[in-house]
């Protein structure tokens, strides 16, 4: 197994452990998720799918698909959908780099707080899957934690030195997650707006909106990208 794959499955193990508490900590949806339109919505890296469900309830949607690598997160998502009495939804345990949907299947994709879990190689694969599954005229929203936060200043400096001096093992960020039972140290890969934009363009998507958004006291990079020829482009110009 490659190192990038190993990191992805480390994330799976942690989220399977913290799923119950996570749905309580992250109970509010992101307002930026409302950028998507109706039709079929895919919430990619959905966690308990609070963002996809909010968008689905506010839009006239045909269907919502919540995809996450951690099955326990999807159990939380199912409970949330039942509480909100929303039934036009499926829950799929899958890796974002190999979405188990046919091409041109969805009208909108929300991918919030997923990208910073992915090493560069996995990030490119995920954007390629986003481009593959979007219908012509579809929109995709992707966010990542930004390194432009005070809590990451010291780590950013260490990572810069490690790369400069070619020191292995220090090229990603470490963040501690505390639960009542255990403290987890997770690896993160923080991407700026220019990073997300570059990958989106490389996979054939047209970036129509980009910037930074603050949520839960964290600064996040984001891009909104459209399938080439999107009828939604005019909304942003």
ChimeraX commands (.cxc) that place a marker at each C-alpha (Angstrom):
marker #1 position 0.00,0.00,0.00 radius 0.5
marker #1 position 1.35,3.43,-0.94 radius 0.5
marker #1 position 1.95,6.03,1.74 radius 0.5
marker #1 position -0.85,8.26,0.41 radius 0.5
marker #1 position -3.29,5.33,0.60 radius 0.5
marker #1 position -2.14,4.56,4.14 radius 0.5
marker #1 position -2.89,8.14,5.18 radius 0.5
marker #1 position -6.40,7.93,3.71 radius 0.5
marker #1 position -7.14,4.80,5.72 radius 0.5
marker #1 position -5.73,6.36,8.87 radius 0.5
marker #1 position -8.40,9.03,8.42 radius 0.5
marker #1 position -11.05,6.33,8.00 radius 0.5
marker #1 position -10.04,4.67,11.27 radius 0.5
marker #1 position -10.19,7.93,13.22 radius 0.5
marker #1 position -13.55,9.04,11.84 radius 0.5
marker #1 position -15.05,5.64,12.55 radius 0.5
marker #1 position -14.00,6.15,16.17 radius 0.5
marker #1 position -15.15,9.77,16.61 radius 0.5
marker #1 position -18.35,9.70,14.54 radius 0.5
marker #1 position -20.83,10.02,17.41 radius 0.5
marker #1 position -19.12,13.00,18.98 radius 0.5
marker #1 position -18.35,14.59,15.61 radius 0.5
marker #1 position -22.01,14.88,14.66 radius 0.5
marker #1 position -22.56,16.86,17.87 radius 0.5
marker #1 position -19.54,19.13,17.39 radius 0.5
marker #1 position -20.41,19.86,13.75 radius 0.5
marker #1 position -24.18,20.14,13.99 radius 0.5
marker #1 position -24.52,23.31,11.87 radius 0.5
marker #1 position -24.33,23.26,8.08 radius 0.5
marker #1 position -22.13,25.64,6.14 radius 0.5
marker #1 position -24.04,28.46,4.45 radius 0.5
marker #1 position -21.73,28.25,1.44 radius 0.5
marker #1 position -23.23,24.80,0.69 radius 0.5
marker #1 position -26.31,26.61,-0.58 radius 0.5
marker #1 position -24.44,27.53,-3.77 radius 0.5
marker #1 position -25.50,24.21,-5.29 radius 0.5
marker #1 position -28.63,23.78,-7.38 radius 0.5
marker #1 position -31.36,21.13,-7.47 radius 0.5
marker #1 position -31.49,17.86,-9.35 radius 0.5
marker #1 position -29.21,15.15,-7.97 radius 0.5
marker #1 position -26.81,16.33,-5.25 radius 0.5
marker #1 position -23.72,14.41,-4.15 radius 0.5
marker #1 position -22.25,15.26,-0.74 radius 0.5
marker #1 position -18.70,13.90,-1.09 radius 0.5
marker #1 position -16.84,13.22,2.14 radius 0.5
marker #1 position -20.20,13.89,3.70 radius 0.5
marker #1 position -19.58,12.88,7.29 radius 0.5
marker #1 position -23.05,12.93,8.82 radius 0.5
marker #1 position -24.25,14.76,5.67 radius 0.5
marker #1 position -25.48,17.89,7.43 radius 0.5
marker #1 position -24.41,20.04,4.47 radius 0.5
marker #1 position -26.03,17.87,1.83 radius 0.5
marker #1 position -29.25,17.64,3.81 radius 0.5
marker #1 position -29.41,21.39,4.31 radius 0.5
marker #1 position -28.93,21.99,0.59 radius 0.5
marker #1 position -31.49,19.32,-0.30 radius 0.5
marker #1 position -34.10,20.77,2.06 radius 0.5
marker #1 position -33.58,24.29,0.70 radius 0.5
marker #1 position -33.59,23.26,-2.98 radius 0.5
marker #1 position -36.00,21.34,-5.15 radius 0.5
marker #1 position -33.93,18.17,-5.46 radius 0.5
marker #1 position -34.56,14.85,-7.14 radius 0.5
marker #1 position -32.16,12.97,-4.90 radius 0.5
marker #1 position -29.29,13.30,-2.42 radius 0.5
marker #1 position -26.33,10.90,-2.24 radius 0.5
marker #1 position -24.15,11.02,0.89 radius 0.5
marker #1 position -20.74,9.43,0.27 radius 0.5
marker #1 position -18.18,8.97,3.03 radius 0.5
marker #1 position -15.32,6.58,3.65 radius 0.5
marker #1 position -16.40,5.94,7.26 radius 0.5
marker #1 position -19.50,3.71,7.61 radius 0.5
marker #1 position -20.17,4.93,11.16 radius 0.5
marker #1 position -20.46,8.49,9.85 radius 0.5
marker #1 position -23.13,7.34,7.43 radius 0.5
marker #1 position -25.11,5.77,10.26 radius 0.5
marker #1 position -25.14,9.23,11.85 radius 0.5
marker #1 position -26.22,10.67,8.48 radius 0.5
marker #1 position -29.11,8.20,8.24 radius 0.5
marker #1 position -30.32,9.17,11.72 radius 0.5
marker #1 position -30.12,12.86,10.82 radius 0.5
marker #1 position -32.11,12.34,7.61 radius 0.5
marker #1 position -34.78,10.45,9.56 radius 0.5
marker #1 position -35.03,13.27,12.12 radius 0.5
marker #1 position -35.44,15.78,9.31 radius 0.5
marker #1 position -37.97,13.49,7.59 radius 0.5
marker #1 position -36.03,13.51,4.33 radius 0.5
marker #1 position -36.29,10.22,2.45 radius 0.5
marker #1 position -34.93,10.94,-1.05 radius 0.5
marker #1 position -31.41,9.98,-0.02 radius 0.5
marker #1 position -28.88,7.16,-0.24 radius 0.5
marker #1 position -25.81,6.55,1.94 radius 0.5
marker #1 position -22.73,5.08,0.26 radius 0.5
marker #1 position -19.51,4.02,1.99 radius 0.5
marker #1 position -16.79,4.76,-0.56 radius 0.5
marker #1 position -13.45,6.39,-1.20 radius 0.5
marker #1 position -13.62,9.83,-2.85 radius 0.5
marker #1 position -10.94,8.77,-5.35 radius 0.5
marker #1 position -13.20,6.07,-6.77 radius 0.5
marker #1 position -16.80,7.27,-6.55 radius 0.5
marker #1 position -19.11,4.31,-7.32 radius 0.5
marker #1 position -21.38,6.27,-9.66 radius 0.5
marker #1 position -21.59,6.30,-13.43 radius 0.5
marker #1 position -20.24,9.30,-15.31 radius 0.5
marker #1 position -22.42,12.40,-15.78 radius 0.5
marker #1 position -24.65,11.27,-12.90 radius 0.5
marker #1 position -25.05,14.30,-10.64 radius 0.5
marker #1 position -26.05,17.95,-10.99 radius 0.5
marker #1 position -24.16,19.31,-7.98 radius 0.5
marker #1 position -21.33,18.18,-5.71 radius 0.5
marker #1 position -20.59,19.49,-2.23 radius 0.5
marker #1 position -17.21,18.52,-0.81 radius 0.5
marker #1 position -16.68,20.37,2.45 radius 0.5
marker #1 position -13.70,19.71,4.74 radius 0.5
marker #1 position -12.55,16.69,2.72 radius 0.5
marker #1 position -9.66,18.00,0.63 radius 0.5
marker #1 position -7.34,18.76,3.55 radius 0.5
marker #1 position -7.36,15.04,4.42 radius 0.5
marker #1 position -5.91,14.11,1.02 radius 0.5
marker #1 position -2.26,14.00,-0.02 radius 0.5
marker #1 position -1.62,15.70,-3.37 radius 0.5
marker #1 position -1.89,12.49,-5.40 radius 0.5
marker #1 position -5.27,11.64,-3.84 radius 0.5
marker #1 position -6.46,15.23,-4.28 radius 0.5
marker #1 position -5.90,15.03,-8.04 radius 0.5
marker #1 position -7.75,11.70,-8.25 radius 0.5
marker #1 position -10.69,13.13,-6.30 radius 0.5
marker #1 position -11.05,16.16,-8.55 radius 0.5
marker #1 position -10.87,13.85,-11.59 radius 0.5
marker #1 position -13.77,11.86,-10.10 radius 0.5
marker #1 position -15.71,15.07,-9.47 radius 0.5
marker #1 position -15.25,16.05,-13.11 radius 0.5
marker #1 position -16.26,12.56,-14.28 radius 0.5
marker #1 position -19.49,12.33,-12.29 radius 0.5
marker #1 position -20.77,15.88,-12.88 radius 0.5
marker #1 position -23.33,16.43,-15.61 radius 0.5
marker #1 position -22.67,19.17,-18.18 radius 0.5
marker #1 position -24.01,22.28,-16.47 radius 0.5
marker #1 position -23.18,20.93,-13.03 radius 0.5
marker #1 position -21.50,22.75,-10.15 radius 0.5
marker #1 position -18.97,21.53,-7.60 radius 0.5
marker #1 position -17.99,23.20,-4.33 radius 0.5
marker #1 position -14.75,22.11,-2.64 radius 0.5
marker #1 position -13.14,23.46,0.54 radius 0.5
marker #1 position -9.93,22.92,2.48 radius 0.5
marker #1 position -8.48,24.27,5.68 radius 0.5
marker #1 position -6.11,27.11,4.89 radius 0.5
marker #1 position -2.64,27.39,6.41 radius 0.5
marker #1 position -3.33,31.12,6.88 radius 0.5
marker #1 position -4.33,30.54,10.50 radius 0.5
marker #1 position -2.32,31.50,13.58 radius 0.5
marker #1 position -2.45,27.95,14.91 radius 0.5
marker #1 position -0.52,26.71,11.87 radius 0.5
marker #1 position 2.26,29.34,11.77 radius 0.5
marker #1 position 4.84,27.23,13.63 radius 0.5
marker #1 position 4.04,24.07,11.66 radius 0.5
marker #1 position 4.19,25.96,8.37 radius 0.5
marker #1 position 7.70,27.19,9.26 radius 0.5
marker #1 position 8.83,23.66,10.22 radius 0.5
marker #1 position 7.42,22.18,7.01 radius 0.5
marker #1 position 9.14,24.88,4.94 radius 0.5
marker #1 position 12.51,24.10,6.61 radius 0.5
marker #1 position 12.01,20.35,6.24 radius 0.5
marker #1 position 11.41,20.69,2.52 radius 0.5
marker #1 position 14.32,23.12,2.15 radius 0.5
marker #1 position 16.69,20.77,3.97 radius 0.5
marker #1 position 15.16,17.64,2.44 radius 0.5
marker #1 position 14.19,16.19,5.82 radius 0.5
marker #1 position 11.58,13.42,5.35 radius 0.5
marker #1 position 8.56,12.86,7.54 radius 0.5
marker #1 position 7.79,16.50,8.34 radius 0.5
marker #1 position 5.94,17.61,5.21 radius 0.5
marker #1 position 2.39,17.64,6.52 radius 0.5
marker #1 position 0.44,19.17,9.38 radius 0.5
marker #1 position -0.48,17.42,12.63 radius 0.5
marker #1 position -3.70,18.21,14.49 radius 0.5
marker #1 position -4.83,16.64,17.75 radius 0.5
marker #1 position -8.46,15.60,18.21 radius 0.5
marker #1 position -9.48,14.93,21.79 radius 0.5
marker #1 position -12.33,12.70,22.87 radius 0.5
marker #1 position -13.24,11.53,26.36 radius 0.5
marker #1 position -11.44,8.26,25.77 radius 0.5
marker #1 position -8.45,9.15,23.63 radius 0.5
marker #1 position -6.38,11.81,21.87 radius 0.5
marker #1 position -5.91,11.25,18.13 radius 0.5
marker #1 position -3.15,12.86,16.09 radius 0.5
marker #1 position -4.22,13.28,12.48 radius 0.5
marker #1 position -2.27,14.30,9.41 radius 0.5
marker #1 position -3.53,17.19,7.30 radius 0.5
marker #1 position -2.62,18.64,3.90 radius 0.5
marker #1 position -3.66,22.28,3.79 radius 0.5
marker #1 position -4.45,23.78,0.39 radius 0.5
marker #1 position -4.77,27.41,-0.56 radius 0.5
marker #1 position -7.22,28.79,-3.13 radius 0.5
marker #1 position -4.57,28.70,-5.85 radius 0.5
marker #1 position -3.91,24.99,-5.14 radius 0.5
marker #1 position -7.58,24.02,-5.45 radius 0.5
marker #1 position -8.00,26.19,-8.52 radius 0.5
marker #1 position -5.01,24.62,-10.25 radius 0.5
marker #1 position -6.22,21.06,-9.66 radius 0.5
marker #1 position -9.78,21.90,-10.73 radius 0.5
marker #1 position -8.57,23.42,-14.00 radius 0.5
marker #1 position -6.25,20.50,-14.64 radius 0.5
marker #1 position -9.21,18.12,-14.51 radius 0.5
marker #1 position -11.16,20.18,-17.04 radius 0.5
marker #1 position -13.40,22.13,-14.69 radius 0.5
marker #1 position -13.96,25.88,-15.02 radius 0.5
marker #1 position -13.47,27.79,-11.76 radius 0.5
marker #1 position -16.21,30.40,-11.50 radius 0.5
marker #1 position -15.87,31.48,-7.88 radius 0.5
marker #1 position -13.04,31.22,-5.34 radius 0.5
marker #1 position -11.84,32.69,-2.09 radius 0.5
marker #1 position -11.79,32.14,1.65 radius 0.5
marker #1 position -14.61,31.49,4.08 radius 0.5
marker #1 position -14.50,31.32,7.87 radius 0.5
marker #1 position -16.40,28.51,9.57 radius 0.5
marker #1 position -16.14,27.16,13.13 radius 0.5
marker #1 position -13.29,29.64,13.76 radius 0.5
marker #1 position -11.26,28.08,10.94 radius 0.5
marker #1 position -10.25,29.83,7.72 radius 0.5
marker #1 position -11.03,27.71,4.67 radius 0.5
marker #1 position -10.05,27.95,1.02 radius 0.5
marker #1 position -12.83,27.23,-1.45 radius 0.5
marker #1 position -13.53,26.97,-5.15 radius 0.5
marker #1 position -16.80,26.63,-7.03 radius 0.5
marker #1 position -16.18,24.93,-10.36 radius 0.5
marker #1 position -18.45,24.14,-13.27 radius 0.5
marker #1 position -18.47,21.49,-15.92 radius 0.5
marker #1 position -17.34,23.11,-19.17 radius 0.5
marker #1 position -20.24,24.83,-20.88 radius 0.5
marker #1 position -22.16,25.25,-17.64 radius 0.5
marker #1 position -25.36,27.24,-17.85 radius 0.5
marker #1 position -24.67,28.36,-14.27 radius 0.5
marker #1 position -21.53,30.35,-15.16 radius 0.5
marker #1 position -23.56,33.49,-15.82 radius 0.5
marker #1 position -24.69,33.53,-12.17 radius 0.5
marker #1 position -21.15,34.40,-11.08 radius 0.5
marker #1 position -20.15,36.90,-13.78 radius 0.5
marker link #1:1,2 radius 0.2
marker link #1:2,3 radius 0.2
marker link #1:3,4 radius 0.2
marker link #1:4,5 radius 0.2
marker link #1:5,6 radius 0.2
marker link #1:6,7 radius 0.2
marker link #1:7,8 radius 0.2
marker link #1:8,9 radius 0.2
marker link #1:9,10 radius 0.2
marker link #1:10,11 radius 0.2
marker link #1:11,12 radius 0.2
marker link #1:12,13 radius 0.2
marker link #1:13,14 radius 0.2
marker link #1:14,15 radius 0.2
marker link #1:15,16 radius 0.2
marker link #1:16,17 radius 0.2
marker link #1:17,18 radius 0.2
marker link #1:18,19 radius 0.2
marker link #1:19,20 radius 0.2
marker link #1:20,21 radius 0.2
marker link #1:21,22 radius 0.2
marker link #1:22,23 radius 0.2
marker link #1:23,24 radius 0.2
marker link #1:24,25 radius 0.2
marker link #1:25,26 radius 0.2
marker link #1:26,27 radius 0.2
marker link #1:27,28 radius 0.2
marker link #1:28,29 radius 0.2
marker link #1:29,30 radius 0.2
marker link #1:30,31 radius 0.2
marker link #1:31,32 radius 0.2
marker link #1:32,33 radius 0.2
marker link #1:33,34 radius 0.2
marker link #1:34,35 radius 0.2
marker link #1:35,36 radius 0.2
marker link #1:36,37 radius 0.2
marker link #1:37,38 radius 0.2
marker link #1:38,39 radius 0.2
marker link #1:39,40 radius 0.2
marker link #1:40,41 radius 0.2
marker link #1:41,42 radius 0.2
marker link #1:42,43 radius 0.2
marker link #1:43,44 radius 0.2
marker link #1:44,45 radius 0.2
marker link #1:45,46 radius 0.2
marker link #1:46,47 radius 0.2
marker link #1:47,48 radius 0.2
marker link #1:48,49 radius 0.2
marker link #1:49,50 radius 0.2
marker link #1:50,51 radius 0.2
marker link #1:51,52 radius 0.2
marker link #1:52,53 radius 0.2
marker link #1:53,54 radius 0.2
marker link #1:54,55 radius 0.2
marker link #1:55,56 radius 0.2
marker link #1:56,57 radius 0.2
marker link #1:57,58 radius 0.2
marker link #1:58,59 radius 0.2
marker link #1:59,60 radius 0.2
marker link #1:60,61 radius 0.2
marker link #1:61,62 radius 0.2
marker link #1:62,63 radius 0.2
marker link #1:63,64 radius 0.2
marker link #1:64,65 radius 0.2
marker link #1:65,66 radius 0.2
marker link #1:66,67 radius 0.2
marker link #1:67,68 radius 0.2
marker link #1:68,69 radius 0.2
marker link #1:69,70 radius 0.2
marker link #1:70,71 radius 0.2
marker link #1:71,72 radius 0.2
marker link #1:72,73 radius 0.2
marker link #1:73,74 radius 0.2
marker link #1:74,75 radius 0.2
marker link #1:75,76 radius 0.2
marker link #1:76,77 radius 0.2
marker link #1:77,78 radius 0.2
marker link #1:78,79 radius 0.2
marker link #1:79,80 radius 0.2
marker link #1:80,81 radius 0.2
marker link #1:81,82 radius 0.2
marker link #1:82,83 radius 0.2
marker link #1:83,84 radius 0.2
marker link #1:84,85 radius 0.2
marker link #1:85,86 radius 0.2
marker link #1:86,87 radius 0.2
marker link #1:87,88 radius 0.2
marker link #1:88,89 radius 0.2
marker link #1:89,90 radius 0.2
marker link #1:90,91 radius 0.2
marker link #1:91,92 radius 0.2
marker link #1:92,93 radius 0.2
marker link #1:93,94 radius 0.2
marker link #1:94,95 radius 0.2
marker link #1:95,96 radius 0.2
marker link #1:96,97 radius 0.2
marker link #1:97,98 radius 0.2
marker link #1:98,99 radius 0.2
marker link #1:99,100 radius 0.2
marker link #1:100,101 radius 0.2
marker link #1:101,102 radius 0.2
marker link #1:102,103 radius 0.2
marker link #1:103,104 radius 0.2
marker link #1:104,105 radius 0.2
marker link #1:105,106 radius 0.2
marker link #1:106,107 radius 0.2
marker link #1:107,108 radius 0.2
marker link #1:108,109 radius 0.2
marker link #1:109,110 radius 0.2
marker link #1:110,111 radius 0.2
marker link #1:111,112 radius 0.2
marker link #1:112,113 radius 0.2
marker link #1:113,114 radius 0.2
marker link #1:114,115 radius 0.2
marker link #1:115,116 radius 0.2
marker link #1:116,117 radius 0.2
marker link #1:117,118 radius 0.2
marker link #1:118,119 radius 0.2
marker link #1:119,120 radius 0.2
marker link #1:120,121 radius 0.2
marker link #1:121,122 radius 0.2
marker link #1:122,123 radius 0.2
marker link #1:123,124 radius 0.2
marker link #1:124,125 radius 0.2
marker link #1:125,126 radius 0.2
marker link #1:126,127 radius 0.2
marker link #1:127,128 radius 0.2
marker link #1:128,129 radius 0.2
marker link #1:129,130 radius 0.2
marker link #1:130,131 radius 0.2
marker link #1:131,132 radius 0.2
marker link #1:132,133 radius 0.2
marker link #1:133,134 radius 0.2
marker link #1:134,135 radius 0.2
marker link #1:135,136 radius 0.2
marker link #1:136,137 radius 0.2
marker link #1:137,138 radius 0.2
marker link #1:138,139 radius 0.2
marker link #1:139,140 radius 0.2
marker link #1:140,141 radius 0.2
marker link #1:141,142 radius 0.2
marker link #1:142,143 radius 0.2
marker link #1:143,144 radius 0.2
marker link #1:144,145 radius 0.2
marker link #1:145,146 radius 0.2
marker link #1:146,147 radius 0.2
marker link #1:147,148 radius 0.2
marker link #1:148,149 radius 0.2
marker link #1:149,150 radius 0.2
marker link #1:150,151 radius 0.2
marker link #1:151,152 radius 0.2
marker link #1:152,153 radius 0.2
marker link #1:153,154 radius 0.2
marker link #1:154,155 radius 0.2
marker link #1:155,156 radius 0.2
marker link #1:156,157 radius 0.2
marker link #1:157,158 radius 0.2
marker link #1:158,159 radius 0.2
marker link #1:159,160 radius 0.2
marker link #1:160,161 radius 0.2
marker link #1:161,162 radius 0.2
marker link #1:162,163 radius 0.2
marker link #1:163,164 radius 0.2
marker link #1:164,165 radius 0.2
marker link #1:165,166 radius 0.2
marker link #1:166,167 radius 0.2
marker link #1:167,168 radius 0.2
marker link #1:168,169 radius 0.2
marker link #1:169,170 radius 0.2
marker link #1:170,171 radius 0.2
marker link #1:171,172 radius 0.2
marker link #1:172,173 radius 0.2
marker link #1:173,174 radius 0.2
marker link #1:174,175 radius 0.2
marker link #1:175,176 radius 0.2
marker link #1:176,177 radius 0.2
marker link #1:177,178 radius 0.2
marker link #1:178,179 radius 0.2
marker link #1:179,180 radius 0.2
marker link #1:180,181 radius 0.2
marker link #1:181,182 radius 0.2
marker link #1:182,183 radius 0.2
marker link #1:183,184 radius 0.2
marker link #1:184,185 radius 0.2
marker link #1:185,186 radius 0.2
marker link #1:186,187 radius 0.2
marker link #1:187,188 radius 0.2
marker link #1:188,189 radius 0.2
marker link #1:189,190 radius 0.2
marker link #1:190,191 radius 0.2
marker link #1:191,192 radius 0.2
marker link #1:192,193 radius 0.2
marker link #1:193,194 radius 0.2
marker link #1:194,195 radius 0.2
marker link #1:195,196 radius 0.2
marker link #1:196,197 radius 0.2
marker link #1:197,198 radius 0.2
marker link #1:198,199 radius 0.2
marker link #1:199,200 radius 0.2
marker link #1:200,201 radius 0.2
marker link #1:201,202 radius 0.2
marker link #1:202,203 radius 0.2
marker link #1:203,204 radius 0.2
marker link #1:204,205 radius 0.2
marker link #1:205,206 radius 0.2
marker link #1:206,207 radius 0.2
marker link #1:207,208 radius 0.2
marker link #1:208,209 radius 0.2
marker link #1:209,210 radius 0.2
marker link #1:210,211 radius 0.2
marker link #1:211,212 radius 0.2
marker link #1:212,213 radius 0.2
marker link #1:213,214 radius 0.2
marker link #1:214,215 radius 0.2
marker link #1:215,216 radius 0.2
marker link #1:216,217 radius 0.2
marker link #1:217,218 radius 0.2
marker link #1:218,219 radius 0.2
marker link #1:219,220 radius 0.2
marker link #1:220,221 radius 0.2
marker link #1:221,222 radius 0.2
marker link #1:222,223 radius 0.2
marker link #1:223,224 radius 0.2
marker link #1:224,225 radius 0.2
marker link #1:225,226 radius 0.2
marker link #1:226,227 radius 0.2
marker link #1:227,228 radius 0.2
marker link #1:228,229 radius 0.2
marker link #1:229,230 radius 0.2
marker link #1:230,231 radius 0.2
marker link #1:231,232 radius 0.2
marker link #1:232,233 radius 0.2
marker link #1:233,234 radius 0.2
marker link #1:234,235 radius 0.2
marker link #1:235,236 radius 0.2
marker link #1:236,237 radius 0.2
view
